[in-house]
Amino acid sequence: MAVATFIQDGAAIDHTPGSAVAAGDVVVQGDLIGVAKRPIAANELGALSIEGVFDFPKATGVGTAIAVGATVYWDVADSEAKEDSETGANKQLGKVVAAAGDNDTTVRVRLSQ
């Protein structure tokens, strides 16, 4: 008898938000982070990408550069990627795939859960 039943490839997961989600919004569910590639209306079934490479906002200024290969976390309060997990308050987003300098407003990240 089969123990597991295949549902989907897993690059995206089903999501029914309680309030509308815009394209590009980052959705945190526990330790799982997804990105809406398309708008999802409140209480309507949509999908969140949990794999792929995305540009995320980051802080600017001295000391905010992020190197390739660094692990970054999503700070919900600041709506930005950063290297600090803030003792688990920020959830792991993924690995940086293109260096971001102090003056860069975004950082390119490969999602990894």
Backbone as JSON Lines, residues from 0, in Angstrom:
{"i":0,"aa":"M","n":[0.84,-1.18,0.0],"ca":[0.0,0.0,0.0],"c":[0.88,1.24,0.0]}
{"i":1,"aa":"A","n":[0.53,2.23,-0.8],"ca":[1.27,3.49,-0.89],"c":[1.15,4.27,0.41]}
{"i":2,"aa":"V","n":[2.25,4.88,0.81],"ca":[2.26,5.69,2.02],"c":[2.02,7.16,1.68]}
{"i":3,"aa":"A","n":[2.55,7.61,0.55],"ca":[2.41,9.0,0.14],"c":[1.71,9.09,-1.21]}
{"i":4,"aa":"T","n":[0.96,10.13,-1.43],"ca":[0.26,10.38,-2.68],"c":[0.78,11.67,-3.29]}
{"i":5,"aa":"F","n":[1.26,11.63,-4.53],"ca":[1.78,12.82,-5.21],"c":[0.67,13.84,-5.4]}
{"i":6,"aa":"I","n":[0.97,15.1,-5.09],"ca":[0.0,16.19,-5.25],"c":[0.44,17.17,-6.32]}
{"i":7,"aa":"Q","n":[1.68,17.68,-6.22],"ca":[2.18,18.66,-7.19],"c":[3.7,18.7,-7.12]}
{"i":8,"aa":"D","n":[4.34,19.35,-8.09],"ca":[5.8,19.42,-8.13],"c":[6.39,20.14,-6.93]}
{"i":9,"aa":"G","n":[5.73,21.13,-6.42],"ca":[6.21,21.8,-5.22],"c":[6.92,23.11,-5.44]}
{"i":10,"aa":"A","n":[7.04,23.57,-6.68],"ca":[7.64,24.88,-6.93],"c":[6.7,25.99,-6.46]}
{"i":11,"aa":"A","n":[5.43,25.66,-6.41],"ca":[4.41,26.59,-5.91],"c":[3.44,25.79,-5.05]}
{"i":12,"aa":"I","n":[2.84,26.48,-4.1],"ca":[1.86,25.84,-3.23],"c":[0.55,26.61,-3.27]}
{"i":13,"aa":"D","n":[-0.54,25.91,-3.03],"ca":[-1.84,26.56,-2.96],"c":[-1.91,27.47,-1.75]}
{"i":14,"aa":"H","n":[-2.6,28.6,-1.91],"ca":[-2.75,29.55,-0.8],"c":[-4.08,30.28,-0.96]}
{"i":15,"aa":"T","n":[-4.84,30.32,0.12],"ca":[-6.09,31.08,0.16],"c":[-5.94,32.13,1.26]}
{"i":16,"aa":"P","n":[-5.64,33.38,0.89],"ca":[-5.4,34.41,1.89],"c":[-6.69,34.96,2.48]}
{"i":17,"aa":"G","n":[-6.6,35.4,3.73],"ca":[-7.74,36.03,4.38],"c":[-7.98,37.44,3.87]}
{"i":18,"aa":"S","n":[-6.91,38.09,3.36],"ca":[-7.03,39.41,2.75],"c":[-6.24,39.39,1.45]}
{"i":19,"aa":"A","n":[-6.55,40.31,0.56],"ca":[-5.95,40.33,-0.77],"c":[-4.42,40.37,-0.69]}
{"i":20,"aa":"V","n":[-3.79,39.68,-1.63],"ca":[-2.34,39.63,-1.74],"c":[-1.98,40.17,-3.12]}
{"i":21,"aa":"A","n":[-1.07,41.13,-3.18],"ca":[-0.65,41.71,-4.46],"c":[0.47,40.87,-5.07]}
{"i":22,"aa":"A","n":[0.63,40.95,-6.38],"ca":[1.75,40.3,-7.04],"c":[3.04,40.85,-6.44]}
{"i":23,"aa":"G","n":[3.95,39.95,-6.1],"ca":[5.21,40.35,-5.5],"c":[5.21,40.37,-3.99]}
{"i":24,"aa":"D","n":[4.04,40.22,-3.38],"ca":[3.98,40.19,-1.92],"c":[4.66,38.94,-1.39]}
{"i":25,"aa":"V","n":[5.35,39.11,-0.26],"ca":[5.98,38.0,0.44],"c":[5.02,37.55,1.52]}
{"i":26,"aa":"V","n":[4.72,36.25,1.53],"ca":[3.78,35.69,2.5],"c":[4.53,34.72,3.41]}
{"i":27,"aa":"V","n":[4.45,34.96,4.7],"ca":[5.12,34.11,5.69],"c":[4.06,33.29,6.41]}
{"i":28,"aa":"Q","n":[4.24,31.97,6.39],"ca":[3.35,31.05,7.09],"c":[4.24,30.16,7.96]}
{"i":29,"aa":"G","n":[4.38,30.51,9.22],"ca":[5.31,29.78,10.08],"c":[6.71,30.0,9.58]}
{"i":30,"aa":"D","n":[7.42,28.9,9.26],"ca":[8.77,28.99,8.71],"c":[8.78,28.91,7.18]}
{"i":31,"aa":"L","n":[7.61,28.87,6.56],"ca":[7.49,28.76,5.11],"c":[7.25,30.14,4.52]}
{"i":32,"aa":"I","n":[8.08,30.5,3.53],"ca":[7.94,31.79,2.86],"c":[7.63,31.56,1.39]}
{"i":33,"aa":"G","n":[6.65,32.29,0.88],"ca":[6.3,32.22,-0.52],"c":[6.12,33.6,-1.1]}
{"i":34,"aa":"V","n":[6.18,33.68,-2.42],"ca":[6.0,34.95,-3.13],"c":[4.84,34.79,-4.1]}
{"i":35,"aa":"A","n":[3.92,35.74,-4.06],"ca":[2.78,35.73,-4.99],"c":[3.26,36.27,-6.34]}
{"i":36,"aa":"K","n":[3.18,35.46,-7.38],"ca":[3.57,35.92,-8.71],"c":[2.43,36.68,-9.38]}
{"i":37,"aa":"R","n":[1.23,36.43,-8.91],"ca":[0.02,37.11,-9.42],"c":[-0.81,37.55,-8.23]}
{"i":38,"aa":"P","n":[-1.67,38.54,-8.41],"ca":[-2.55,38.94,-7.3],"c":[-3.48,37.79,-6.9]}
{"i":39,"aa":"I","n":[-3.78,37.72,-5.61],"ca":[-4.73,36.73,-5.11],"c":[-5.79,37.48,-4.31]}
{"i":40,"aa":"A","n":[-7.03,37.35,-4.71],"ca":[-8.12,38.02,-4.0],"c":[-8.35,37.36,-2.65]}
{"i":41,"aa":"A","n":[-8.87,38.12,-1.71],"ca":[-9.18,37.58,-0.39],"c":[-10.11,36.38,-0.51]}
{"i":42,"aa":"N","n":[-9.81,35.34,0.24],"ca":[-10.62,34.13,0.3],"c":[-10.74,33.39,-1.03]}
{"i":43,"aa":"E","n":[-9.81,33.64,-1.95],"ca":[-9.79,32.94,-3.24],"c":[-8.51,32.11,-3.32]}
{"i":44,"aa":"L","n":[-8.57,30.95,-3.93],"ca":[-7.42,30.08,-4.08],"c":[-6.44,30.68,-5.08]}
{"i":45,"aa":"G","n":[-5.17,30.73,-4.69],"ca":[-4.11,31.2,-5.56],"c":[-2.87,30.36,-5.31]}
{"i":46,"aa":"A","n":[-1.73,30.86,-5.74],"ca":[-0.49,30.1,-5.58],"c":[0.64,31.01,-5.12]}
{"i":47,"aa":"L","n":[1.52,30.44,-4.31],"ca":[2.73,31.11,-3.87],"c":[3.93,30.34,-4.38]}
{"i":48,"aa":"S","n":[4.89,31.03,-4.96],"ca":[6.15,30.39,-5.37],"c":[7.0,30.18,-4.14]}
{"i":49,"aa":"I","n":[7.5,28.97,-3.98],"ca":[8.41,28.69,-2.86],"c":[9.77,28.25,-3.39]}
{"i":50,"aa":"E","n":[9.95,28.34,-4.69],"ca":[11.24,28.09,-5.35],"c":[11.45,29.2,-6.36]}
{"i":51,"aa":"G","n":[12.69,29.44,-6.71],"ca":[12.99,30.42,-7.74],"c":[13.92,31.51,-7.21]}
{"i":52,"aa":"V","n":[14.26,32.42,-8.11],"ca":[15.15,33.52,-7.78],"c":[14.37,34.82,-7.93]}
{"i":53,"aa":"F","n":[14.42,35.64,-6.89],"ca":[13.66,36.88,-6.85],"c":[14.55,38.02,-6.34]}
{"i":54,"aa":"D","n":[14.23,39.24,-6.74],"ca":[14.85,40.43,-6.15],"c":[13.98,40.89,-5.0]}
{"i":55,"aa":"F","n":[14.59,41.05,-3.83],"ca":[13.87,41.5,-2.64],"c":[14.44,42.83,-2.19]}
{"i":56,"aa":"P","n":[13.6,43.7,-1.59],"ca":[14.12,44.95,-1.07],"c":[15.12,44.7,0.06]}
{"i":57,"aa":"K","n":[16.08,45.61,0.19],"ca":[17.05,45.55,1.29],"c":[17.33,46.98,1.75]}
{"i":58,"aa":"A","n":[17.88,47.11,2.94],"ca":[18.26,48.41,3.46],"c":[19.45,48.95,2.66]}
{"i":59,"aa":"T","n":[19.64,50.27,2.66],"ca":[20.79,50.89,2.03],"c":[21.59,51.64,3.09]}
{"i":60,"aa":"G","n":[22.82,51.98,2.73],"ca":[23.68,52.72,3.64],"c":[24.89,51.9,4.02]}
{"i":61,"aa":"V","n":[25.81,52.54,4.71],"ca":[27.06,51.9,5.11],"c":[26.79,50.64,5.93]}
{"i":62,"aa":"G","n":[27.44,49.55,5.53],"ca":[27.31,48.3,6.26],"c":[26.14,47.43,5.87]}
{"i":63,"aa":"T","n":[25.45,47.76,4.77],"ca":[24.28,46.97,4.37],"c":[24.55,46.06,3.17]}
{"i":64,"aa":"A","n":[25.8,46.03,2.69],"ca":[26.14,45.15,1.57],"c":[25.93,43.69,1.99]}
{"i":65,"aa":"I","n":[25.53,42.87,1.01],"ca":[25.33,41.44,1.27],"c":[26.07,40.66,0.19]}
{"i":66,"aa":"A","n":[26.93,39.74,0.61],"ca":[27.77,38.98,-0.31],"c":[27.04,37.79,-0.91]}
{"i":67,"aa":"V","n":[27.53,37.35,-2.07],"ca":[27.02,36.13,-2.7],"c":[27.19,34.97,-1.73]}
{"i":68,"aa":"G","n":[26.19,34.13,-1.64],"ca":[26.24,32.95,-0.79],"c":[25.75,33.18,0.62]}
{"i":69,"aa":"A","n":[25.53,34.44,0.99],"ca":[25.04,34.72,2.34],"c":[23.61,34.22,2.5]}
{"i":70,"aa":"T","n":[23.29,33.76,3.69],"ca":[21.91,33.4,4.02],"c":[21.2,34.68,4.44]}
{"i":71,"aa":"V","n":[20.02,34.9,3.89],"ca":[19.24,36.08,4.28],"c":[17.88,35.66,4.82]}
{"i":72,"aa":"Y","n":[17.31,36.56,5.58],"ca":[16.04,36.34,6.28],"c":[15.06,37.43,5.89]}
{"i":73,"aa":"W","n":[13.77,37.13,5.97],"ca":[12.74,38.12,5.67],"c":[12.28,38.78,6.96]}
{"i":74,"aa":"D","n":[12.43,40.09,7.01],"ca":[11.98,40.89,8.15],"c":[10.6,41.43,7.8]}
{"i":75,"aa":"V","n":[9.57,40.84,8.38],"ca":[8.18,41.22,8.09],"c":[7.93,42.68,8.46]}
{"i":76,"aa":"A","n":[8.44,43.1,9.62],"ca":[8.19,44.46,10.1],"c":[8.78,45.51,9.16]}
{"i":77,"aa":"D","n":[9.98,45.24,8.63],"ca":[10.64,46.2,7.74],"c":[10.41,45.91,6.26]}
{"i":78,"aa":"S","n":[9.79,44.79,5.94],"ca":[9.55,44.35,4.56],"c":[10.84,44.38,3.74]}
{"i":79,"aa":"E","n":[11.88,43.7,4.29],"ca":[13.15,43.65,3.58],"c":[13.93,42.4,3.97]}
{"i":80,"aa":"A","n":[14.84,42.04,3.06],"ca":[15.75,40.93,3.31],"c":[16.95,41.46,4.09]}
{"i":81,"aa":"K","n":[17.41,40.66,5.05],"ca":[18.6,41.05,5.82],"c":[19.31,39.8,6.32]}
{"i":82,"aa":"E","n":[20.57,39.97,6.71],"ca":[21.37,38.84,7.16],"c":[21.08,38.44,8.61]}
{"i":83,"aa":"D","n":[20.37,39.24,9.34],"ca":[20.11,39.0,10.76],"c":[18.77,38.29,10.95]}
{"i":84,"aa":"S","n":[18.82,37.13,11.62],"ca":[17.57,36.4,11.89],"c":[16.81,37.01,13.06]}
{"i":85,"aa":"E","n":[17.46,37.93,13.78],"ca":[16.87,38.57,14.95],"c":[16.29,37.52,15.9]}
{"i":86,"aa":"T","n":[17.15,36.56,16.25],"ca":[16.82,35.48,17.18],"c":[15.57,34.71,16.77]}
{"i":87,"aa":"G","n":[15.45,34.47,15.47],"ca":[14.34,33.67,14.95],"c":[13.1,34.44,14.58]}
{"i":88,"aa":"A","n":[13.07,35.74,14.87],"ca":[11.9,36.55,14.5],"c":[11.78,36.66,12.98]}
{"i":89,"aa":"N","n":[12.92,36.74,12.28],"ca":[12.94,36.79,10.82],"c":[13.12,35.37,10.3]}
{"i":90,"aa":"K","n":[12.35,35.01,9.3],"ca":[12.39,33.64,8.77],"c":[13.34,33.54,7.6]}
{"i":91,"aa":"Q","n":[14.01,32.38,7.48],"ca":[14.98,32.18,6.41],"c":[14.31,32.31,5.05]}
{"i":92,"aa":"L","n":[14.91,33.16,4.23],"ca":[14.41,33.41,2.88],"c":[15.17,32.57,1.87]}
{"i":93,"aa":"G","n":[16.5,32.59,1.95],"ca":[17.31,31.82,1.02],"c":[18.73,32.3,0.97]}
{"i":94,"aa":"K","n":[19.4,32.01,-0.16],"ca":[20.8,32.36,-0.36],"c":[20.92,33.44,-1.42]}
{"i":95,"aa":"V","n":[21.83,34.38,-1.18],"ca":[22.09,35.46,-2.12],"c":[22.85,34.9,-3.32]}
{"i":96,"aa":"V","n":[22.4,35.25,-4.54],"ca":[23.04,34.74,-5.76],"c":[23.74,35.83,-6.56]}
{"i":97,"aa":"A","n":[23.58,37.1,-6.15],"ca":[24.29,38.22,-6.77],"c":[24.58,39.23,-5.66]}
{"i":98,"aa":"A","n":[25.84,39.61,-5.54],"ca":[26.22,40.53,-4.48],"c":[25.41,41.83,-4.57]}
{"i":99,"aa":"A","n":[25.06,42.37,-3.41],"ca":[24.33,43.64,-3.32],"c":[25.18,44.6,-2.51]}
{"i":100,"aa":"G","n":[25.49,45.75,-3.08],"ca":[26.31,46.74,-2.41],"c":[25.51,47.6,-1.43]}
{"i":101,"aa":"D","n":[26.23,48.43,-0.69],"ca":[25.6,49.31,0.28],"c":[24.51,50.2,-0.33]}
{"i":102,"aa":"N","n":[24.7,50.63,-1.58],"ca":[23.74,51.53,-2.22],"c":[22.63,50.82,-2.99]}
{"i":103,"aa":"D","n":[22.73,49.49,-3.12],"ca":[21.7,48.73,-3.83],"c":[20.43,48.65,-2.99]}
{"i":104,"aa":"T","n":[19.29,48.83,-3.63],"ca":[18.01,48.78,-2.92],"c":[17.4,47.39,-2.91]}
{"i":105,"aa":"T","n":[17.99,46.47,-3.71],"ca":[17.48,45.09,-3.75],"c":[18.65,44.11,-3.66]}
{"i":106,"aa":"V","n":[18.28,42.88,-3.31],"ca":[19.23,41.78,-3.29],"c":[18.58,40.59,-3.97]}
{"i":107,"aa":"R","n":[19.36,39.88,-4.82],"ca":[18.83,38.74,-5.57],"c":[19.04,37.47,-4.76]}
{"i":108,"aa":"V","n":[17.92,36.77,-4.52],"ca":[17.92,35.62,-3.6],"c":[17.27,34.41,-4.26]}
{"i":109,"aa":"R","n":[17.91,33.25,-4.07],"ca":[17.29,31.97,-4.44],"c":[16.55,31.48,-3.22]}
{"i":110,"aa":"L","n":[15.24,31.35,-3.35],"ca":[14.44,30.88,-2.22],"c":[14.87,29.49,-1.8]}
{"i":111,"aa":"S","n":[14.97,29.29,-0.51],"ca":[15.23,27.96,0.03],"c":[14.6,27.88,1.41]}
{"i":112,"aa":"Q","n":[13.91,26.81,1.64],"ca":[13.19,26.65,2.89],"c":[13.98,25.83,3.87]}
